[in-house]
Amino acid sequence: MNKQFEIIERDIVYQGFFRLEKYRLKHSLFAGGWSAELDRELFRRGNCVAVLLYDPDLDQVVLIEQFRTGGILQPEKAWMLEIVAGAIEEGESAEEVAYRESVEEAGCEIQQLMVIYEFFTTPGGSSEWITLFCGRVDSSRVGGIHGLDHEHEDILVRAVDFAEAYQMLADRKIESAIPIVALQWLALNREQLRQQWAN
């Protein structure tokens, strides 16, 4: 199959904190030929970074909790347990954002950094592309409320034992996709990572 698509028309429907675009397009079909013309909305989100902050010496992960607009249709879920994340601004590398956001959102200085995965979060309607890192930190003094006032961030930070964090997954207390992916990766790679980062 020759995979192709054609954009027939594109309009910016909304430009604010985020951008919404509307497309009329068509694409090639697995069985051959072309699809009908489709109208689709695309939530334009720039490339982003997320960081699983992990202390291999104490076997702890750093979790953050904050209000998320995406959860307001299920009000009891509007405050979510997550990991550090942020958007890549023009001129920044993914690594630079990882270091910056870890300080801003969690008060943590990353000692070592490695890429876990790169992936789309919700490609059915959003362009968001995530670079997911694991960052080595000292979690012994982690805690408190962090975030930037001018971005209206109100972020509760805590370090928890890996076993407790993984139990949160089992108990469905972590319901955001990115920390789920990150913690499952850590479960598979934790022993190797602890050996690699051993003091």
C-alpha positions as CSV (number, residue, x, y, z in Angstrom):
1,M,0.0,0.0,0.0
2,N,1.2,3.5,-0.9
3,K,0.3,5.4,2.2
4,Q,-0.8,9.0,1.3
5,F,-3.1,11.7,2.4
6,E,-4.2,15.0,0.9
7,I,-5.2,18.1,2.8
8,I,-8.0,19.8,0.8
9,E,-8.7,22.7,3.2
10,R,-7.4,23.9,6.6
11,D,-8.8,26.5,8.9
12,I,-7.9,27.8,12.3
13,V,-11.1,27.5,14.3
14,Y,-9.7,28.8,17.6
15,Q,-6.4,30.3,18.8
16,G,-6.0,30.7,22.5
17,F,-3.9,28.8,25.2
18,F,-4.2,26.0,22.6
19,R,-5.1,26.0,19.0
20,L,-7.9,24.1,17.2
21,E,-7.7,23.5,13.5
22,K,-10.3,22.1,11.1
23,Y,-9.2,20.0,8.2
24,R,-11.0,18.6,5.1
25,L,-8.8,15.7,3.9
26,K,-8.7,12.3,2.3
27,H,-6.3,9.4,2.6
28,S,-5.4,6.2,0.8
29,L,-7.2,3.0,1.8
30,F,-5.7,-0.4,2.7
31,A,-8.0,-2.0,0.1
32,G,-6.9,0.5,-2.5
33,G,-8.2,3.8,-3.7
34,W,-9.1,6.8,-1.6
35,S,-11.4,7.5,1.3
36,A,-14.3,10.0,1.0
37,E,-13.4,13.6,2.0
38,L,-13.4,13.8,5.8
39,D,-13.9,16.7,8.1
40,R,-11.7,16.4,11.2
41,E,-10.7,18.8,14.0
42,L,-7.1,18.7,15.2
43,F,-6.1,20.0,18.7
44,R,-2.7,21.6,17.9
45,R,-0.3,21.0,20.8
46,G,3.4,21.4,20.5
47,N,6.0,18.8,21.4
48,C,6.1,18.1,25.1
49,V,8.3,16.4,27.7
50,A,7.5,14.3,30.7
51,V,10.0,13.1,33.3
52,L,9.7,10.2,35.7
53,L,11.9,11.4,38.6
54,Y,13.4,8.3,40.3
55,D,15.9,7.9,43.2
56,P,17.6,4.5,42.7
57,D,19.2,4.7,46.2
58,L,16.0,5.1,48.1
59,D,13.9,3.3,45.4
60,Q,11.5,6.2,45.3
61,V,9.6,8.0,42.6
62,V,8.5,11.6,42.7
63,L,4.8,12.2,42.0
64,I,2.9,15.4,41.6
65,E,-0.7,16.2,42.0
66,Q,-2.6,19.1,40.4
67,F,-5.9,20.3,39.1
68,R,-6.5,19.3,35.4
69,T,-9.2,20.8,33.3
70,G,-9.4,17.6,31.3
71,G,-11.0,15.9,34.3
72,I,-13.8,18.3,35.0
73,L,-16.5,16.2,33.4
74,Q,-15.7,13.7,36.2
75,P,-15.3,16.1,39.0
76,E,-13.9,13.6,41.5
77,K,-11.0,13.0,39.1
78,A,-10.1,16.7,38.4
79,W,-7.0,16.5,40.7
80,M,-4.7,14.0,39.1
81,L,-1.5,12.2,40.2
82,E,1.1,12.7,37.5
83,I,4.8,13.1,36.8
84,V,6.6,16.3,35.9
85,A,5.8,17.5,32.3
86,G,5.9,20.6,30.2
87,A,5.8,22.0,26.7
88,I,8.9,22.6,24.6
89,E,9.2,26.3,23.9
90,E,10.8,27.6,20.7
91,G,14.6,27.2,20.8
92,E,14.6,24.6,23.6
93,S,15.6,21.0,23.4
94,A,13.6,18.2,25.1
95,E,16.5,17.7,27.5
96,E,16.5,21.4,28.5
97,V,12.8,21.3,29.2
98,A,13.2,18.1,31.3
99,Y,15.8,19.9,33.6
100,R,13.7,23.1,33.8
101,E,10.4,21.5,34.5
102,S,11.8,19.2,37.2
103,V,13.0,22.3,39.1
104,E,9.8,24.4,38.5
105,E,7.3,21.7,39.2
106,A,9.0,19.5,41.8
107,G,12.0,21.3,43.1
108,C,14.3,18.5,41.9
109,E,17.7,18.8,40.3
110,I,18.2,15.9,37.8
111,Q,21.5,14.2,38.2
112,Q,21.3,11.9,35.2
113,L,18.7,11.7,32.4
114,M,17.7,9.0,29.9
115,V,15.0,8.8,27.2
116,I,12.4,6.1,27.8
117,Y,10.1,6.5,24.8
118,E,8.8,9.0,22.3
119,F,5.1,8.8,21.4
120,F,1.8,10.4,20.5
121,T,-0.6,10.8,23.5
122,T,-3.9,10.9,21.7
123,P,-3.4,10.8,17.9
124,G,-7.1,10.5,17.1
125,G,-7.4,14.3,17.5
126,S,-4.2,15.8,19.0
127,S,-0.8,16.5,17.6
128,E,0.9,16.2,21.0
129,W,4.3,14.3,20.8
130,I,5.9,13.4,24.1
131,T,9.5,12.6,24.9
132,L,9.4,10.6,28.1
133,F,12.5,10.6,30.2
134,C,13.6,9.0,33.4
135,G,15.7,11.4,35.6
136,R,17.8,10.3,38.5
137,V,17.2,12.5,41.6
138,D,17.9,12.6,45.3
139,S,14.4,12.3,46.7
140,S,15.4,12.6,50.4
141,R,14.2,16.3,50.7
142,V,11.4,16.2,48.1
143,G,8.0,17.6,49.1
144,G,5.9,20.7,49.4
145,I,3.9,22.9,47.0
146,H,5.6,24.0,43.8
147,G,4.9,25.6,40.4
148,L,5.1,29.0,38.8
149,D,2.8,31.7,40.0
150,H,2.5,33.4,36.6
151,E,1.4,30.1,35.1
152,H,-1.1,29.6,38.0
153,E,0.5,26.3,38.9
154,D,-0.5,24.7,42.3
155,I,1.5,21.5,42.4
156,L,1.7,19.2,45.5
157,V,4.9,17.1,45.4
158,R,5.8,14.0,47.2
159,A,8.2,11.1,47.0
160,V,6.8,7.6,47.5
161,D,8.4,4.2,47.5
162,F,8.3,2.4,44.1
163,A,6.1,-0.3,45.6
164,E,3.6,2.3,46.8
165,A,3.5,4.0,43.4
166,Y,3.0,0.7,41.7
167,Q,0.2,-0.2,44.1
168,M,-1.4,3.2,43.1
169,L,-1.5,1.9,39.6
170,A,-3.2,-1.4,40.7
171,D,-5.7,0.6,42.8
172,R,-6.4,2.9,39.8
173,K,-5.4,6.0,41.7
174,I,-3.2,7.1,38.8
175,E,-5.4,7.7,35.8
176,S,-3.3,9.8,33.5
177,A,-1.7,7.9,30.6
178,I,1.8,9.3,30.7
179,P,2.6,8.3,34.4
180,I,1.0,4.9,33.7
181,V,3.4,4.3,30.8
182,A,6.4,5.6,32.9
183,L,5.7,3.5,36.0
184,Q,5.1,0.4,33.9
185,W,8.4,1.0,32.2
186,L,10.1,1.4,35.6
187,A,8.5,-1.9,36.8
188,L,10.1,-3.7,33.8
189,N,13.5,-2.0,34.0
190,R,13.9,-1.1,37.7
191,E,16.6,-3.6,38.7
192,Q,18.7,-3.0,35.6
193,L,18.4,0.8,36.2
194,R,19.3,0.5,39.8
195,Q,22.5,-1.4,38.8
196,Q,23.3,1.1,36.1
197,W,22.8,4.1,38.5
198,A,24.4,2.4,41.5
199,N,26.7,4.7,43.5
